[in-house]
Protein backbone atom coordinates (compact mmCIF):
# COMPACT_ATOMS: atom_id res chain seq x y z
CA UNK A 1 0.00 0.00 0.00
CA UNK A 2 2.86 2.35 0.83
CA UNK A 3 4.48 1.69 -2.54
CA UNK A 4 1.20 2.44 -4.35
CA UNK A 5 0.86 5.76 -2.50
CA UNK A 6 4.51 6.59 -3.25
CA UNK A 7 4.00 5.89 -6.97
CA UNK A 8 0.88 8.06 -6.96
CA UNK A 9 2.70 10.99 -5.33
CA UNK A 10 5.66 10.75 -7.73
CA UNK A 11 3.53 10.43 -10.89
CA UNK A 12 3.73 13.73 -12.79
CA UNK A 13 1.93 12.81 -16.02
CA UNK A 14 -1.27 14.58 -14.94
CA UNK A 15 0.66 17.71 -14.00
CA UNK A 16 2.28 17.75 -17.43
CA UNK A 17 -1.11 17.52 -19.13
CA UNK A 18 -2.42 20.39 -17.03
CA UNK A 19 0.64 22.50 -17.88
CA UNK A 20 0.10 21.91 -21.59
CA UNK A 21 -3.58 22.81 -21.23
CA UNK A 22 -2.68 26.08 -19.49
CA UNK A 23 -0.16 26.93 -22.22
CA UNK A 24 -2.77 26.21 -24.91
CA UNK A 25 -5.32 28.39 -23.10
CA UNK A 26 -2.83 31.27 -22.88
CA UNK A 27 -2.00 31.02 -26.57
CA UNK A 28 -5.71 30.92 -27.41
CA UNK A 29 -6.36 34.08 -25.41
CA UNK A 30 -3.49 35.86 -27.17
CA UNK A 31 -4.86 34.84 -30.58
CA UNK A 32 -8.37 35.99 -29.66
CA UNK A 33 -7.07 39.38 -28.50
CA UNK A 34 -5.03 39.83 -31.69
CA UNK A 35 -7.96 38.89 -33.94
CA UNK A 36 -10.30 41.25 -32.10
CA UNK A 37 -7.85 44.13 -32.47
CA UNK A 38 -7.36 43.37 -36.15
CA UNK A 39 -11.13 43.14 -36.65
CA UNK A 40 -11.69 46.54 -35.07
CA UNK A 41 -9.00 48.10 -37.27
CA UNK A 42 -10.40 46.52 -40.43
CA UNK A 43 -13.92 47.60 -39.53
CA UNK A 44 -12.73 51.20 -39.23
CA UNK A 45 -10.92 51.05 -42.57
CA UNK A 46 -13.94 49.59 -44.35
CA UNK A 47 -16.12 52.33 -42.83
CA UNK A 48 -13.68 54.97 -44.13
CA UNK A 49 -13.72 53.41 -47.60
CA UNK A 50 -17.52 53.25 -47.56
CA UNK A 51 -17.74 56.92 -46.57
CA UNK A 52 -15.33 58.01 -49.27
CA UNK A 53 -17.23 56.09 -51.97
CA UNK A 54 -20.56 57.79 -51.19
N, CA, C, O and CB atoms as a CASP TS submission, in Angstrom:
PFRMAT TS
TARGET T0000
AUTHOR 0000-0000-0000
METHOD Language model
MODEL 1
PARENT N/A
ATOM      1  N   UNK     1       0.826  -1.188   0.000  1.00  0.00           N
ATOM      2  CA  UNK     1       0.000   0.000   0.000  1.00  0.00           C
ATOM      3  C   UNK     1       0.872   1.254   0.000  1.00  0.00           C
ATOM      4  O   UNK     1       0.564   2.238  -0.673  1.00  0.00           O
ATOM      5  CB  UNK     1      -0.941  -0.003   1.208  1.00  0.00           C
ATOM      6  N   UNK     2       1.960   1.205   0.762  1.00  0.00           N
ATOM      7  CA  UNK     2       2.858   2.354   0.833  1.00  0.00           C
ATOM      8  C   UNK     2       3.516   2.608  -0.525  1.00  0.00           C
ATOM      9  O   UNK     2       3.714   3.757  -0.919  1.00  0.00           O
ATOM     10  CB  UNK     2       3.931   2.132   1.915  1.00  0.00           C
ATOM     11  N   UNK     3       3.854   1.531  -1.234  1.00  0.00           N
ATOM     12  CA  UNK     3       4.476   1.693  -2.537  1.00  0.00           C
ATOM     13  C   UNK     3       3.480   2.286  -3.546  1.00  0.00           C
ATOM     14  O   UNK     3       3.867   3.102  -4.382  1.00  0.00           O
ATOM     15  CB  UNK     3       5.014   0.342  -3.041  1.00  0.00           C
ATOM     16  N   UNK     4       2.237   1.896  -3.478  1.00  0.00           N
ATOM     17  CA  UNK     4       1.203   2.443  -4.353  1.00  0.00           C
ATOM     18  C   UNK     4       1.032   3.941  -4.104  1.00  0.00           C
ATOM     19  O   UNK     4       0.947   4.721  -5.052  1.00  0.00           O
ATOM     20  CB  UNK     4      -0.136   1.705  -4.137  1.00  0.00           C
ATOM     21  N   UNK     5       0.981   4.343  -2.848  1.00  0.00           N
ATOM     22  CA  UNK     5       0.859   5.763  -2.504  1.00  0.00           C
ATOM     23  C   UNK     5       2.088   6.530  -2.969  1.00  0.00           C
ATOM     24  O   UNK     5       1.963   7.651  -3.462  1.00  0.00           O
ATOM     25  CB  UNK     5       0.664   5.942  -0.986  1.00  0.00           C
ATOM     26  N   UNK     6       3.269   5.946  -2.821  1.00  0.00           N
ATOM     27  CA  UNK     6       4.507   6.594  -3.254  1.00  0.00           C
ATOM     28  C   UNK     6       4.518   6.787  -4.766  1.00  0.00           C
ATOM     29  O   UNK     6       4.916   7.843  -5.258  1.00  0.00           O
ATOM     30  CB  UNK     6       5.728   5.770  -2.818  1.00  0.00           C
ATOM     31  N   UNK     7       4.079   5.767  -5.504  1.00  0.00           N
ATOM     32  CA  UNK     7       4.000   5.894  -6.968  1.00  0.00           C
ATOM     33  C   UNK     7       3.005   6.968  -7.373  1.00  0.00           C
ATOM     34  O   UNK     7       3.242   7.713  -8.324  1.00  0.00           O
ATOM     35  CB  UNK     7       3.608   4.555  -7.604  1.00  0.00           C
ATOM     36  N   UNK     8       1.898   7.049  -6.660  1.00  0.00           N
ATOM     37  CA  UNK     8       0.877   8.064  -6.961  1.00  0.00           C
ATOM     38  C   UNK     8       1.425   9.460  -6.729  1.00  0.00           C
ATOM     39  O   UNK     8       1.183  10.353  -7.541  1.00  0.00           O
ATOM     40  CB  UNK     8      -0.382   7.845  -6.102  1.00  0.00           C
ATOM     41  N   UNK     9       2.150   9.671  -5.654  1.00  0.00           N
ATOM     42  CA  UNK     9       2.704  10.988  -5.327  1.00  0.00           C
ATOM     43  C   UNK     9       3.772  11.397  -6.349  1.00  0.00           C
ATOM     44  O   UNK     9       3.865  12.570  -6.712  1.00  0.00           O
ATOM     45  CB  UNK     9       3.305  10.981  -3.901  1.00  0.00           C
ATOM     46  N   UNK    10       4.568  10.441  -6.810  1.00  0.00           N
ATOM     47  CA  UNK    10       5.658  10.747  -7.731  1.00  0.00           C
ATOM     48  C   UNK    10       5.229  10.806  -9.192  1.00  0.00           C
ATOM     49  O   UNK    10       6.022  11.216 -10.040  1.00  0.00           O
ATOM     50  CB  UNK    10       6.737   9.731  -7.578  1.00  0.00           C
ATOM     51  N   UNK    11       4.003  10.410  -9.510  1.00  0.00           N
ATOM     52  CA  UNK    11       3.530  10.431 -10.894  1.00  0.00           C
ATOM     53  C   UNK    11       3.233  11.869 -11.301  1.00  0.00           C
ATOM     54  O   UNK    11       2.409  12.536 -10.675  1.00  0.00           O
ATOM     55  CB  UNK    11       2.266   9.537 -11.067  1.00  0.00           C
ATOM     56  N   UNK    12       3.903  12.349 -12.349  1.00  0.00           N
ATOM     57  CA  UNK    12       3.734  13.732 -12.791  1.00  0.00           C
ATOM     58  C   UNK    12       3.070  13.834 -14.160  1.00  0.00           C
ATOM     59  O   UNK    12       3.061  14.916 -14.746  1.00  0.00           O
ATOM     60  CB  UNK    12       5.074  14.425 -12.828  1.00  0.00           C
ATOM     61  N   UNK    13       2.522  12.762 -14.680  1.00  0.00           N
ATOM     62  CA  UNK    13       1.933  12.815 -16.018  1.00  0.00           C
ATOM     63  C   UNK    13       0.691  13.704 -16.050  1.00  0.00           C
ATOM     64  O   UNK    13       0.455  14.393 -17.043  1.00  0.00           O
ATOM     65  CB  UNK    13       1.579  11.406 -16.493  1.00  0.00           C
ATOM     66  N   UNK    14      -0.096  13.701 -14.996  1.00  0.00           N
ATOM     67  CA  UNK    14      -1.265  14.577 -14.936  1.00  0.00           C
ATOM     68  C   UNK    14      -0.877  16.035 -14.855  1.00  0.00           C
ATOM     69  O   UNK    14      -1.528  16.888 -15.457  1.00  0.00           O
ATOM     70  CB  UNK    14      -2.130  14.218 -13.754  1.00  0.00           C
ATOM     71  N   UNK    15       0.179  16.329 -14.115  1.00  0.00           N
ATOM     72  CA  UNK    15       0.657  17.706 -14.001  1.00  0.00           C
ATOM     73  C   UNK    15       1.146  18.220 -15.347  1.00  0.00           C
ATOM     74  O   UNK    15       0.936  19.385 -15.686  1.00  0.00           O
ATOM     75  CB  UNK    15       1.778  17.802 -12.959  1.00  0.00           C
ATOM     76  N   UNK    16       1.798  17.355 -16.111  1.00  0.00           N
ATOM     77  CA  UNK    16       2.277  17.754 -17.429  1.00  0.00           C
ATOM     78  C   UNK    16       1.101  18.069 -18.346  1.00  0.00           C
ATOM     79  O   UNK    16       1.149  19.044 -19.097  1.00  0.00           O
ATOM     80  CB  UNK    16       3.157  16.650 -18.043  1.00  0.00           C
ATOM     81  N   UNK    17       0.066  17.272 -18.297  1.00  0.00           N
ATOM     82  CA  UNK    17      -1.109  17.524 -19.128  1.00  0.00           C
ATOM     83  C   UNK    17      -1.764  18.845 -18.754  1.00  0.00           C
ATOM     84  O   UNK    17      -2.203  19.593 -19.628  1.00  0.00           O
ATOM     85  CB  UNK    17      -2.117  16.379 -18.994  1.00  0.00           C
ATOM     86  N   UNK    18      -1.831  19.132 -17.474  1.00  0.00           N
ATOM     87  CA  UNK    18      -2.424  20.393 -17.027  1.00  0.00           C
ATOM     88  C   UNK    18      -1.571  21.571 -17.481  1.00  0.00           C
ATOM     89  O   UNK    18      -2.109  22.603 -17.885  1.00  0.00           O
ATOM     90  CB  UNK    18      -2.581  20.407 -15.494  1.00  0.00           C
ATOM     91  N   UNK    19      -0.251  21.431 -17.419  1.00  0.00           N
ATOM     92  CA  UNK    19       0.635  22.502 -17.880  1.00  0.00           C
ATOM     93  C   UNK    19       0.423  22.773 -19.360  1.00  0.00           C
ATOM     94  O   UNK    19       0.341  23.930 -19.773  1.00  0.00           O
ATOM     95  CB  UNK    19       2.104  22.142 -17.614  1.00  0.00           C
ATOM     96  N   UNK    20       0.333  21.721 -20.160  1.00  0.00           N
ATOM     97  CA  UNK    20       0.097  21.909 -21.594  1.00  0.00           C
ATOM     98  C   UNK    20      -1.259  22.561 -21.843  1.00  0.00           C
ATOM     99  O   UNK    20      -1.386  23.390 -22.745  1.00  0.00           O
ATOM    100  CB  UNK    20       0.178  20.566 -22.332  1.00  0.00           C
ATOM    101  N   UNK    21      -2.256  22.206 -21.071  1.00  0.00           N
ATOM    102  CA  UNK    21      -3.580  22.812 -21.227  1.00  0.00           C
ATOM    103  C   UNK    21      -3.535  24.296 -20.887  1.00  0.00           C
ATOM    104  O   UNK    21      -4.167  25.105 -21.567  1.00  0.00           O
ATOM    105  CB  UNK    21      -4.610  22.097 -20.338  1.00  0.00           C
ATOM    106  N   UNK    22      -2.799  24.663 -19.848  1.00  0.00           N
ATOM    107  CA  UNK    22      -2.685  26.081 -19.488  1.00  0.00           C
ATOM    108  C   UNK    22      -1.935  26.865 -20.561  1.00  0.00           C
ATOM    109  O   UNK    22      -2.301  28.000 -20.866  1.00  0.00           O
ATOM    110  CB  UNK    22      -1.974  26.235 -18.136  1.00  0.00           C
ATOM    111  N   UNK    23      -0.891  26.270 -21.136  1.00  0.00           N
ATOM    112  CA  UNK    23      -0.160  26.933 -22.216  1.00  0.00           C
ATOM    113  C   UNK    23      -1.081  27.131 -23.420  1.00  0.00           C
ATOM    114  O   UNK    23      -1.097  28.208 -24.015  1.00  0.00           O
ATOM    115  CB  UNK    23       1.094  26.110 -22.617  1.00  0.00           C
ATOM    116  N   UNK    24      -1.843  26.106 -23.783  1.00  0.00           N
ATOM    117  CA  UNK    24      -2.769  26.210 -24.911  1.00  0.00           C
ATOM    118  C   UNK    24      -3.834  27.276 -24.658  1.00  0.00           C
ATOM    119  O   UNK    24      -4.205  28.008 -25.576  1.00  0.00           O
ATOM    120  CB  UNK    24      -3.435  24.857 -25.179  1.00  0.00           C
ATOM    121  N   UNK    25      -4.326  27.369 -23.427  1.00  0.00           N
ATOM    122  CA  UNK    25      -5.322  28.392 -23.097  1.00  0.00           C
ATOM    123  C   UNK    25      -4.721  29.784 -23.214  1.00  0.00           C
ATOM    124  O   UNK    25      -5.378  30.696 -23.714  1.00  0.00           O
ATOM    125  CB  UNK    25      -5.876  28.172 -21.679  1.00  0.00           C
ATOM    126  N   UNK    26      -3.493  29.962 -22.766  1.00  0.00           N
ATOM    127  CA  UNK    26      -2.833  31.268 -22.878  1.00  0.00           C
ATOM    128  C   UNK    26      -2.616  31.670 -24.323  1.00  0.00           C
ATOM    129  O   UNK    26      -2.839  32.825 -24.686  1.00  0.00           O
ATOM    130  CB  UNK    26      -1.503  31.251 -22.151  1.00  0.00           C
ATOM    131  N   UNK    27      -2.183  30.730 -25.153  1.00  0.00           N
ATOM    132  CA  UNK    27      -1.996  31.023 -26.574  1.00  0.00           C
ATOM    133  C   UNK    27      -3.333  31.360 -27.225  1.00  0.00           C
ATOM    134  O   UNK    27      -3.409  32.263 -28.057  1.00  0.00           O
ATOM    135  CB  UNK    27      -1.334  29.828 -27.295  1.00  0.00           C
ATOM    136  N   UNK    28      -4.379  30.643 -26.853  1.00  0.00           N
ATOM    137  CA  UNK    28      -5.708  30.919 -27.408  1.00  0.00           C
ATOM    138  C   UNK    28      -6.181  32.318 -27.048  1.00  0.00           C
ATOM    139  O   UNK    28      -6.746  33.017 -27.889  1.00  0.00           O
ATOM    140  CB  UNK    28      -6.718  29.886 -26.910  1.00  0.00           C
ATOM    141  N   UNK    29      -5.957  32.729 -25.819  1.00  0.00           N
ATOM    142  CA  UNK    29      -6.357  34.075 -25.408  1.00  0.00           C
ATOM    143  C   UNK    29      -5.582  35.144 -26.175  1.00  0.00           C
ATOM    144  O   UNK    29      -6.146  36.171 -26.553  1.00  0.00           O
ATOM    145  CB  UNK    29      -6.145  34.256 -23.904  1.00  0.00           C
ATOM    146  N   UNK    30      -4.296  34.905 -26.403  1.00  0.00           N
ATOM    147  CA  UNK    30      -3.494  35.862 -27.167  1.00  0.00           C
ATOM    148  C   UNK    30      -3.999  35.956 -28.608  1.00  0.00           C
ATOM    149  O   UNK    30      -4.075  37.050 -29.167  1.00  0.00           O
ATOM    150  CB  UNK    30      -2.004  35.457 -27.148  1.00  0.00           C
ATOM    151  N   UNK    31      -4.341  34.825 -29.205  1.00  0.00           N
ATOM    152  CA  UNK    31      -4.860  34.840 -30.578  1.00  0.00           C
ATOM    153  C   UNK    31      -6.194  35.567 -30.647  1.00  0.00           C
ATOM    154  O   UNK    31      -6.430  36.345 -31.571  1.00  0.00           O
ATOM    155  CB  UNK    31      -5.014  33.409 -31.113  1.00  0.00           C
ATOM    156  N   UNK    32      -7.063  35.320 -29.681  1.00  0.00           N
ATOM    157  CA  UNK    32      -8.375  35.988 -29.655  1.00  0.00           C
ATOM    158  C   UNK    32      -8.205  37.496 -29.534  1.00  0.00           C
ATOM    159  O   UNK    32      -8.888  38.253 -30.224  1.00  0.00           O
ATOM    160  CB  UNK    32      -9.236  35.458 -28.488  1.00  0.00           C
ATOM    161  N   UNK    33      -7.301  37.937 -28.665  1.00  0.00           N
ATOM    162  CA  UNK    33      -7.068  39.378 -28.496  1.00  0.00           C
ATOM    163  C   UNK    33      -6.523  39.990 -29.780  1.00  0.00           C
ATOM    164  O   UNK    33      -6.938  41.083 -30.164  1.00  0.00           O
ATOM    165  CB  UNK    33      -6.092  39.636 -27.330  1.00  0.00           C
ATOM    166  N   UNK    34      -5.604  39.306 -30.447  1.00  0.00           N
ATOM    167  CA  UNK    34      -5.034  39.827 -31.693  1.00  0.00           C
ATOM    168  C   UNK    34      -6.086  39.911 -32.792  1.00  0.00           C
ATOM    169  O   UNK    34      -6.130  40.895 -33.531  1.00  0.00           O
ATOM    170  CB  UNK    34      -3.869  38.948 -32.154  1.00  0.00           C
ATOM    171  N   UNK    35      -6.926  38.897 -32.906  1.00  0.00           N
ATOM    172  CA  UNK    35      -7.957  38.894 -33.944  1.00  0.00           C
ATOM    173  C   UNK    35      -8.992  39.976 -33.673  1.00  0.00           C
ATOM    174  O   UNK    35      -9.475  40.614 -34.609  1.00  0.00           O
ATOM    175  CB  UNK    35      -8.636  37.519 -34.028  1.00  0.00           C
ATOM    176  N   UNK    36      -9.337  40.189 -32.424  1.00  0.00           N
ATOM    177  CA  UNK    36     -10.299  41.249 -32.102  1.00  0.00           C
ATOM    178  C   UNK    36      -9.730  42.617 -32.451  1.00  0.00           C
ATOM    179  O   UNK    36     -10.435  43.456 -33.012  1.00  0.00           O
ATOM    180  CB  UNK    36     -10.681  41.200 -30.612  1.00  0.00           C
ATOM    181  N   UNK    37      -8.470  42.850 -32.128  1.00  0.00           N
ATOM    182  CA  UNK    37      -7.846  44.133 -32.467  1.00  0.00           C
ATOM    183  C   UNK    37      -7.771  44.333 -33.964  1.00  0.00           C
ATOM    184  O   UNK    37      -8.027  45.432 -34.456  1.00  0.00           O
ATOM    185  CB  UNK    37      -6.452  44.225 -31.867  1.00  0.00           C
ATOM    186  N   UNK    38      -7.427  43.294 -34.693  1.00  0.00           N
ATOM    187  CA  UNK    38      -7.362  43.373 -36.148  1.00  0.00           C
ATOM    188  C   UNK    38      -8.748  43.609 -36.733  1.00  0.00           C
ATOM    189  O   UNK    38      -8.896  44.370 -37.690  1.00  0.00           O
ATOM    190  CB  UNK    38      -6.749  42.093 -36.732  1.00  0.00           C
ATOM    191  N   UNK    39      -9.756  42.968 -36.170  1.00  0.00           N
ATOM    192  CA  UNK    39     -11.127  43.145 -36.653  1.00  0.00           C
ATOM    193  C   UNK    39     -11.619  44.566 -36.463  1.00  0.00           C
ATOM    194  O   UNK    39     -12.292  45.116 -37.335  1.00  0.00           O
ATOM    195  CB  UNK    39     -12.058  42.187 -35.945  1.00  0.00           C
ATOM    196  N   UNK    40     -11.290  45.156 -35.335  1.00  0.00           N
ATOM    197  CA  UNK    40     -11.689  46.542 -35.075  1.00  0.00           C
ATOM    198  C   UNK    40     -11.016  47.483 -36.054  1.00  0.00           C
ATOM    199  O   UNK    40     -11.653  48.405 -36.564  1.00  0.00           O
ATOM    200  CB  UNK    40     -11.346  46.946 -33.635  1.00  0.00           C
ATOM    201  N   UNK    41      -9.740  47.264 -36.324  1.00  0.00           N
ATOM    202  CA  UNK    41      -9.003  48.100 -37.267  1.00  0.00           C
ATOM    203  C   UNK    41      -9.579  47.964 -38.674  1.00  0.00           C
ATOM    204  O   UNK    41      -9.779  48.964 -39.364  1.00  0.00           O
ATOM    205  CB  UNK    41      -7.513  47.729 -37.264  1.00  0.00           C
ATOM    206  N   UNK    42      -9.843  46.729 -39.099  1.00  0.00           N
ATOM    207  CA  UNK    42     -10.399  46.523 -40.429  1.00  0.00           C
ATOM    208  C   UNK    42     -11.796  47.118 -40.561  1.00  0.00           C
ATOM    209  O   UNK    42     -12.152  47.647 -41.614  1.00  0.00           O
ATOM    210  CB  UNK    42     -10.436  45.045 -40.753  1.00  0.00           C
ATOM    211  N   UNK    43     -12.575  47.032 -39.510  1.00  0.00           N
ATOM    212  CA  UNK    43     -13.920  47.599 -39.534  1.00  0.00           C
ATOM    213  C   UNK    43     -13.843  49.111 -39.738  1.00  0.00           C
ATOM    214  O   UNK    43     -14.623  49.678 -40.503  1.00  0.00           O
ATOM    215  CB  UNK    43     -14.681  47.265 -38.228  1.00  0.00           C
ATOM    216  N   UNK    44     -12.906  49.760 -39.055  1.00  0.00           N
ATOM    217  CA  UNK    44     -12.731  51.203 -39.229  1.00  0.00           C
ATOM    218  C   UNK    44     -12.284  51.558 -40.635  1.00  0.00           C
ATOM    219  O   UNK    44     -12.756  52.541 -41.206  1.00  0.00           O
ATOM    220  CB  UNK    44     -11.728  51.731 -38.228  1.00  0.00           C
ATOM    221  N   UNK    45     -11.388  50.777 -41.194  1.00  0.00           N
ATOM    222  CA  UNK    45     -10.916  51.050 -42.567  1.00  0.00           C
ATOM    223  C   UNK    45     -12.036  50.869 -43.580  1.00  0.00           C
ATOM    224  O   UNK    45     -12.193  51.685 -44.488  1.00  0.00           O
ATOM    225  CB  UNK    45      -9.736  50.128 -42.927  1.00  0.00           C
ATOM    226  N   UNK    46     -12.820  49.795 -43.427  1.00  0.00           N
ATOM    227  CA  UNK    46     -13.937  49.595 -44.354  1.00  0.00           C
ATOM    228  C   UNK    46     -14.973  50.709 -44.212  1.00  0.00           C
ATOM    229  O   UNK    46     -15.578  51.109 -45.207  1.00  0.00           O
ATOM    230  CB  UNK    46     -14.596  48.227 -44.111  1.00  0.00           C
ATOM    231  N   UNK    47     -15.186  51.207 -43.021  1.00  0.00           N
ATOM    232  CA  UNK    47     -16.116  52.326 -42.827  1.00  0.00           C
ATOM    233  C   UNK    47     -15.591  53.570 -43.523  1.00  0.00           C
ATOM    234  O   UNK    47     -16.365  54.303 -44.138  1.00  0.00           O
ATOM    235  CB  UNK    47     -16.335  52.606 -41.323  1.00  0.00           C
ATOM    236  N   UNK    48     -14.281  53.824 -43.437  1.00  0.00           N
ATOM    237  CA  UNK    48     -13.684  54.975 -44.132  1.00  0.00           C
ATOM    238  C   UNK    48     -13.822  54.848 -45.641  1.00  0.00           C
ATOM    239  O   UNK    48     -14.131  55.825 -46.323  1.00  0.00           O
ATOM    240  CB  UNK    48     -12.207  55.117 -43.760  1.00  0.00           C
ATOM    241  N   UNK    49     -13.596  53.651 -46.161  1.00  0.00           N
ATOM    242  CA  UNK    49     -13.719  53.411 -47.596  1.00  0.00           C
ATOM    243  C   UNK    49     -15.171  53.607 -48.033  1.00  0.00           C
ATOM    244  O   UNK    49     -15.432  54.199 -49.080  1.00  0.00           O
ATOM    245  CB  UNK    49     -13.228  51.985 -47.959  1.00  0.00           C
ATOM    246  N   UNK    50     -16.105  53.114 -47.237  1.00  0.00           N
ATOM    247  CA  UNK    50     -17.523  53.252 -47.555  1.00  0.00           C
ATOM    248  C   UNK    50     -17.931  54.717 -47.569  1.00  0.00           C
ATOM    249  O   UNK    50     -18.706  55.134 -48.430  1.00  0.00           O
ATOM    250  CB  UNK    50     -18.378  52.474 -46.550  1.00  0.00           C
ATOM    251  N   UNK    51     -17.423  55.497 -46.634  1.00  0.00           N
ATOM    252  CA  UNK    51     -17.741  56.923 -46.570  1.00  0.00           C
ATOM    253  C   UNK    51     -17.170  57.650 -47.773  1.00  0.00           C
ATOM    254  O   UNK    51     -17.828  58.515 -48.351  1.00  0.00           O
ATOM    255  CB  UNK    51     -17.204  57.542 -45.273  1.00  0.00           C
ATOM    256  N   UNK    52     -15.946  57.303 -48.152  1.00  0.00           N
ATOM    257  CA  UNK    52     -15.330  58.008 -49.274  1.00  0.00           C
ATOM    258  C   UNK    52     -15.956  57.628 -50.613  1.00  0.00           C
ATOM    259  O   UNK    52     -15.852  58.402 -51.565  1.00  0.00           O
ATOM    260  CB  UNK    52     -13.843  57.724 -49.308  1.00  0.00           C
ATOM    261  N   UNK    53     -16.594  56.481 -50.722  1.00  0.00           N
ATOM    262  CA  UNK    53     -17.232  56.090 -51.969  1.00  0.00           C
ATOM    263  C   UNK    53     -18.599  56.719 -52.156  1.00  0.00           C
ATOM    264  O   UNK    53     -19.106  56.754 -53.277  1.00  0.00           O
ATOM    265  CB  UNK    53     -17.355  54.602 -52.032  1.00  0.00           C
ATOM    266  N   UNK    54     -19.209  57.216 -51.098  1.00  0.00           N
ATOM    267  CA  UNK    54     -20.559  57.788 -51.190  1.00  0.00           C
ATOM    268  C   UNK    54     -20.543  59.161 -51.785  1.00  0.00           C
ATOM    269  O   UNK    54     -21.596  59.782 -51.933  1.00  0.00           O
ATOM    270  CB  UNK    54     -21.209  57.839 -49.836  1.00  0.00           C
TER
END
